[in-house]
Amino acid sequence: MNNKLVLLISIVLSIVMCISPVHAAAVNHNHSNLYDVKSGDTLWKIATTYDTTVDDLKVTNGLQSDLLLVGQRLFVPMRYEVVAGDTLWKLSRAYNSTVEAIKETNGLQSDTIYIGQKLKIPPKKLAMEGQHVLMSREEFRNWLFNNEFTRKISIIQQHHTWSPAYGHFNGSNHFSLLRGMEYYHTKEVGWENIAQNITTFPDGKVAVSRPFNNAPDGTIEPKANSVGLNIESVGNFDLGYDEMSEQQKETIVYITALLCIKFGLTPSIDSITYHHWWDMNTKERVLDNSEGHSVKTCPGTGFFGGNKTRHAKEQFYPLVSRKIEDILATME
């Protein structure tokens, strides 16, 4: 091999090694736009590498702070070269984007794309207001499995808000209701933040508010809160009041199943608890022995058949267990 050929190969290799990941992705059609956080990473460093901003990374991934944990996965923009059979709709589905976002980012006037065309595909943004992240069920699934948490979680708490109830929900005022609950919990009750980690809504949407790394507030025993996640479902589900919508039922079952998978839990009275099973004054878990104790009806006397342990065992836990099986089947 002559010296000129060796020099040429060295130059080519140097160029390839210097290509940033965002541009290298252009020639890899199996590339995922998920980035695995490594030791030493910061949002600014990742944003610079992938030609985006810290604010966009936070809104895209529903980040409530600048904290990153090793093993966490972030959706990032990627460069893509169009191949035969591609459409904007297919690309948006494959790379967690939207047709509108791809068109706007690339200045496209129509949905027509051609082989060899190079596109920048931005991940879609989540709806966020302050610490509150509003998501669909599937968006929550991505958010949950892409995140890592520093706190041990072994109890999922089921609550209803009682107020706000269905009459307070107009189909689009999710953030207004969340702000109201946050104000009540911090200004009226005196807690440092909104009590619940998760809120479900009558339209099936789900919000993350209190960060998962922060134990919930409330009248459940402190040790149970320390390893607990609080799910508040908007509505008054005592018999004779709000009848839970099918969308909200599906969301409650689905996200409870997701949480069980994420944290390695099997549905039981020890892993999925109802507020009604706890004495508000003594913080003791009384289960169905509520006589003589100060207990709430929460999550409602009509919550998936009722608020007793037998209702949970017969009518709620089986739904969660079947949903766990369904979700795991899609992950194989």
Number of C-alpha atoms within 10 A of each C-alpha: 5 6 7 9 10 10 11 11 10 11 12 10 11 11 9 10 11 9 11 11 13 17 16 16 19 17 13 12 12 9 14 15 21 17 16 14 17 13 9 9 13 16 18 14 12 18 17 12 16 18 13 15 15 16 13 19 23 19 18 23 22 24 22 18 10 12 8 20 17 13 14 16 21 25 24 26 28 23 22 23 17 20 14 9 8 14 16 21 14 13 17 19 12 13 20 21 22 21 17 14 18 22 18 12 12 13 10 13 8 8 12 10 16 13 11 11 10 16 19 19 25 25 25 22 18 19 15 20 15 10 15 23 23 23 21 15 20 14 16 21 16 16 22 16 14 17 18 17 14 9 13 13 23 21 24 25 24 23 26 24 20 20 13 17 19 20 10 12 17 10 10 9 11 21 17 12 18 20 17 12 20 20 16 16 19 14 12 10 12 11 16 11 19 23 24 28 23 24 24 27 25 23 18 17 20 27 26 23 24 24 20 21 16 19 23 27 22 18 17 25 17 15 10 20 21 19 17 26 28 24 26 24 27 26 28 26 27 19 13 9 15 17 15 19 15 12 14 20 18 16 23 25 19 24 23 25 25 23 20 22 16 15 13 11 19 17 22 15 17 12 16 21 26 24 24 26 26 25 22 18 12 12 18 15 19 15 18 13 12 15 8 7 15 14 20 18 20 24 28 27 20 20 26 18 15 20 25 18 18 14 16 22 14 12 15 21 22 15 19 22 17 14 19 22 13 13 14 13 9 7 7 5
